[in-house]
Amino acid sequence: MGDARRHGHRHPFETQCMSQPNLAGTDLNLLRVFLAIWDLRSLTAAGERLAITQPAVSHALRRLRTLFEDPLFVRTPNGMVPTDAAYRLYPPLAQAFSIISEAVQQLAKFDAATARRVFRISMSDMSEFYFLPPLLAMLDRETRGIRIEVINVPVDAVSAAMRAGEIDLALGYVPGLDAGCMTQTLFVDEHVCVVRAGHPLRKAKPTREDLAALRYVYASTNATGHRMVEQWLDELNLKREVVLRLPHFVVAPEIVMHTDLAIIFPKSLARRFNRGKAFRILPLPFTLPPIEIQVHTHTQFAADPGIAWLRQTLYQMFHQPPG
């Protein structure tokens, strides 16, 4: 796109958006602009999603306003707010694009052994550690043409990102998704206390007083479930002396291994770190809400055979029956 601009040529999308208004042909691109602004409430963000310039988005919005004889979106301090007319337009436009997308997907073919495709997955740093090593080992053996790109998407933006095709799939604990998302539970995780194998605390089931007497490492993460556990522990009034605060979690087990410090960690990760039996994994003496680790996709791409393959592959690799 940059080369075209340097030589005085317009990007094809921008050229189409500057033709005379009508409801056929190239104006599908105008409707894509409408849906992007609806999702993101920002002309700049809409341009980034569609890979066009912000002026091109503004021009497309002007054409939409002329076409429908309504402002459609009004600029406010909180972003571009839809008008009543936009609220009436959105359901049929979204449904129309869903039908088009499904028709295209149904004609597509996917053979994992020979496919060359990039899958974009949203997951936390903890999910990366748990899922990616075995997943990439499998892909390296069996499907050398498939690439994975990890995209970090805020929890409240995951539904829109999947609906727009910005990400193909989300992995982990992602609460609050909209009704258009399809979810399969892989396993239910819980948090545990992790200490080194030779730690002075020898109890297999420590009490609240035992945990309160320990000194801790606190590892920050973008995993929603882990952040919620910290909040729940505070609400339970479990006082902890935190000796070290880290902006990430990967080095924490190494520190715990060589000190008498403890850490509260997801059980799935603790087991992965403990393959060499260097740690003791202790249950918490109280019940916390379960953390459902799931794979999420969107009905907008339900007919995409590649996404269906990846979803099923992840389920087969990581599903653990309850109990």
MARDO-60848 format. One record per residue (C-alpha): z negated, x, y negated; residue number from 1. Coordinates in pm, whole numbers. Example, Ala and Ser with C-alpha at 12.3 -4.5 7.8 and 13.67 -1.06 7.14 Angstrom:
2
((-780,1230,450),1) ((-714,1367,106),2) 
END
This chain:
323
((0,0,0),1) ((-81,290,-233),2) ((264,449,-176),3) ((436,122,-263),4) ((251,99,-593),5) ((329,461,-685),6) ((701,393,-641),7) ((691,74,-850),8) ((703,-166,-554),9) ((460,-451,-499),10) ((266,-503,-180),11) ((444,-785,17),12) ((138,-1008,-13),13) ((129,-962,-391),14) ((501,-1039,-416),15) ((457,-1356,-214),16) ((164,-1469,-427),17) ((382,-1438,-739),18) ((661,-1671,-622),19) ((686,-2030,-749),20) ((409,-2262,-627),21) ((487,-2479,-327),22) ((320,-2581,-3),23) ((545,-2402,243),24) ((619,-2052,367),25) ((447,-1782,171),26) ((182,-2017,33),27) ((-8,-1978,359),28) ((-121,-1654,197),29) ((-257,-1849,-98),30) ((-464,-2055,141),31) ((-594,-1736,302),32) ((-713,-1634,-43),33) ((-886,-1971,-84),34) ((-1071,-1930,247),35) ((-1173,-1571,167),36) ((-1315,-1669,-173),37) ((-1493,-1962,-7),38) ((-1659,-1732,247),39) ((-1748,-1447,12),40) ((-1789,-1616,-330),41) ((-1634,-1308,-486),42) ((-1280,-1218,-590),43) ((-1344,-848,-533),44) ((-1485,-904,-184),45) ((-1199,-1141,-102),46) ((-949,-873,-203),47) ((-1125,-618,20),48) ((-1115,-858,315),49) ((-743,-930,266),50) ((-653,-568,174),51) ((-503,-667,-160),52) ((-599,-585,-517),53) ((-846,-789,-719),54) ((-573,-876,-976),55) ((-362,-1013,-689),56) ((-655,-1232,-581),57) ((-700,-1355,-940),58) ((-330,-1436,-962),59) ((-342,-1622,-632),60) ((-641,-1822,-754),61) ((-452,-1916,-1071),62) ((-165,-2042,-856),63) ((-405,-2239,-638),64) ((-557,-2397,-947),65) ((-210,-2499,-1066),66) ((-111,-2622,-722),67) ((-419,-2843,-679),68) ((-477,-2916,-1050),69) ((-843,-2814,-1023),70) ((-1045,-2496,-1102),71) ((-1155,-2483,-732),72) ((-1408,-2201,-800),73) ((-1620,-2155,-1112),74) ((-1766,-1817,-1203),75) ((-2149,-1817,-1228),76) ((-2419,-1545,-1220),77) ((-2448,-1617,-847),78) ((-2078,-1573,-776),79) ((-1778,-1806,-752),80) ((-1913,-2158,-689),81) ((-1677,-2416,-530),82) ((-1593,-2737,-716),83) ((-1600,-3081,-554),84) ((-1226,-3052,-492),85) ((-1277,-2720,-312),86) ((-1541,-2882,-91),87) ((-1288,-3151,2),88) ((-1014,-2895,68),89) ((-1214,-2656,282),90) ((-1255,-2857,609),91) ((-885,-2939,662),92) ((-771,-2589,555),93) ((-1020,-2418,784),94) ((-914,-2646,1071),95) ((-545,-2577,1006),96) ((-595,-2201,1015),97) ((-803,-2236,1329),98) ((-515,-2420,1500),99) ((-266,-2154,1392),100) ((-496,-1874,1509),101) ((-550,-2037,1848),102) ((-176,-2087,1899),103) ((-112,-1717,1831),104) ((-397,-1608,2058),105) ((-276,-1822,2349),106) ((58,-1640,2348),107) ((-107,-1297,2343),108) ((-150,-1100,2664),109) ((-424,-845,2734),110) ((-447,-593,3016),111) ((-753,-375,2966),112) ((-608,-92,3176),113) ((-306,-48,2948),114) ((-413,-212,2620),115) ((-428,-17,2295),116) ((-667,-200,2070),117) ((-959,-144,1833),118) ((-1256,-378,1876),119) ((-1493,-413,1581),120) ((-1854,-481,1684),121) ((-2157,-553,1467),122) ((-2483,-411,1602),123) ((-2802,-244,1483),124) ((-2880,124,1525),125) ((-3111,40,1816),126) ((-2838,-165,1981),127) ((-2600,128,1938),128) ((-2840,350,2131),129) ((-2884,97,2410),130) ((-2530,-39,2452),131) ((-2283,229,2348),132) ((-2346,513,2599),133) ((-2285,302,2913),134) ((-2008,101,2745),135) ((-1818,410,2632),136) ((-1867,575,2970),137) ((-1698,275,3132),138) ((-1415,268,2877),139) ((-1358,642,2919),140) ((-1316,595,3293),141) ((-1111,276,3301),142) ((-950,181,2969),143) ((-852,490,2774),144) ((-650,296,2514),145) ((-942,88,2382),146) ((-1135,202,2076),147) ((-1467,75,1940),148) ((-1557,59,1571),149) ((-1917,-27,1488),150) ((-1953,-232,1170),151) ((-2297,-286,1020),152) ((-2302,-644,890),153) ((-2611,-810,735),154) ((-2746,-1086,960),155) ((-2669,-1360,709),156) ((-2304,-1249,689),157) ((-2229,-1220,1063),158) ((-2100,-1576,1109),159) ((-1852,-1549,821),160) ((-1741,-1201,930),161) ((-1664,-1324,1283),162) ((-1492,-1638,1154),163) ((-1273,-1424,926),164) ((-1188,-1177,1202),165) ((-1361,-887,1024),166) ((-1562,-828,1339),167) ((-1470,-935,1691),168) ((-1819,-959,1832),169) ((-2188,-914,1747),170) ((-2450,-767,1978),171) ((-2828,-788,1963),172) ((-3081,-1021,1805),173) ((-2887,-1217,1541),174) ((-3073,-1538,1446),175) ((-2937,-1815,1228),176) ((-2568,-1808,1323),177) ((-2361,-2114,1237),178) ((-2241,-2379,1480),179) ((-1903,-2212,1522),180) ((-2055,-1914,1703),181) ((-2069,-1885,2080),182) ((-2369,-1705,2227),183) ((-2460,-1566,2569),184) ((-2806,-1424,2633),185) ((-2802,-1081,2798),186) ((-3178,-1039,2832),187) ((-3506,-1116,2658),188) ((-3668,-807,2510),189) ((-4030,-747,2420),190) ((-4216,-478,2232),191) ((-4451,-229,2392),192) ((-4671,61,2290),193) ((-4533,403,2390),194) ((-4744,720,2424),195) ((-4683,1053,2597),196) ((-4752,1076,2971),197) ((-5063,1292,2918),198) ((-5210,1086,2636),199) ((-5595,1061,2627),200) ((-5573,680,2642),201) ((-5562,625,3016),202) ((-5585,245,3032),203) ((-5285,68,3183),204) ((-5358,-239,2966),205) ((-5504,-138,2630),206) ((-5706,-382,2420),207) ((-5655,-462,2052),208) ((-5936,-218,1975),209) ((-5761,54,2177),210) ((-5438,2,1981),211) ((-5621,-5,1649),212) ((-5779,333,1731),213) ((-5441,504,1782),214) ((-5242,686,1516),215) ((-4877,586,1485),216) ((-4523,683,1404),217) ((-4334,409,1220),218) ((-3957,423,1261),219) ((-3740,219,1027),220) ((-3433,46,1168),221) ((-3176,-217,1076),222) ((-3260,-413,1393),223) ((-3370,-760,1284),224) ((-3598,-816,1583),225) ((-3788,-492,1529),226) ((-3845,-570,1161),227) ((-3978,-914,1257),228) ((-4220,-758,1506),229) ((-4368,-546,1227),230) ((-4425,-866,1028),231) ((-4583,-1040,1327),232) ((-4820,-747,1385),233) ((-4929,-763,1023),234) ((-4991,-1137,1059),235) ((-5206,-1065,1366),236) ((-5406,-829,1143),237) ((-5354,-534,1377),238) ((-5461,-244,1156),239) ((-5269,73,1231),240) ((-5298,421,1086),241) ((-4940,535,1031),242) ((-4918,915,1017),243) ((-4540,941,990),244) ((-4279,704,846),245) ((-3919,775,943),246) ((-3596,630,797),247) ((-3449,616,1149),248) ((-3578,593,1504),249) ((-3393,852,1715),250) ((-3635,1143,1659),251) ((-3948,929,1708),252) ((-3971,965,2091),253) ((-3949,1343,2064),254) ((-4244,1342,1823),255) ((-4447,1105,2042),256) ((-4372,1326,2345),257) ((-4539,1629,2183),258) ((-4834,1462,2004),259) ((-5102,1202,2061),260) ((-4922,967,1822),261) ((-4805,626,1946),262) ((-4512,403,1857),263) ((-4440,34,1908),264) ((-4088,5,2045),265) ((-3855,-243,2219),266) ((-3913,-222,2593),267) ((-3540,-185,2664),268) ((-3522,131,2454),269) ((-3855,264,2581),270) ((-3726,247,2938),271) ((-3407,427,2836),272) ((-3606,706,2668),273) ((-3843,726,2966),274) ((-3594,817,3236),275) ((-3762,1157,3263),276) ((-4108,992,3291),277) ((-4233,1178,2982),278) ((-4397,863,2842),279) ((-4631,581,2936),280) ((-4518,230,2845),281) ((-4815,6,2769),282) ((-4809,-375,2727),283) ((-4937,-526,2405),284) ((-5262,-727,2444),285) ((-5120,-1032,2268),286) ((-4809,-1247,2290),287) ((-4528,-1213,2037),288) ((-4222,-1440,2008),289) ((-3946,-1329,2248),290) ((-3650,-1130,2118),291) ((-3328,-1266,2271),292) ((-3063,-996,2297),293) ((-2728,-1173,2296),294) ((-2354,-1129,2267),295) ((-2195,-1346,1997),296) ((-1833,-1441,1930),297) ((-1670,-1714,1722),298) ((-1484,-2024,1836),299) ((-1210,-1927,1589),300) ((-1109,-1658,1839),301) ((-1207,-1832,2162),302) ((-849,-1803,2292),303) ((-820,-1429,2221),304) ((-794,-1270,2568),305) ((-909,-927,2445),306) ((-1229,-1060,2291),307) ((-1289,-1272,2601),308) ((-1249,-959,2818),309) ((-1493,-755,2608),310) ((-1747,-1037,2599),311) ((-1734,-1079,2977),312) ((-1750,-703,3031),313) ((-2064,-674,2821),314) ((-2220,-968,3004),315) ((-2146,-814,3345),316) ((-2279,-473,3239),317) ((-2597,-577,3062),318) ((-2707,-922,3176),319) ((-3055,-930,3326),320) ((-3178,-1249,3493),321) ((-3503,-1393,3349),322) ((-3823,-1266,3503),323) 
END
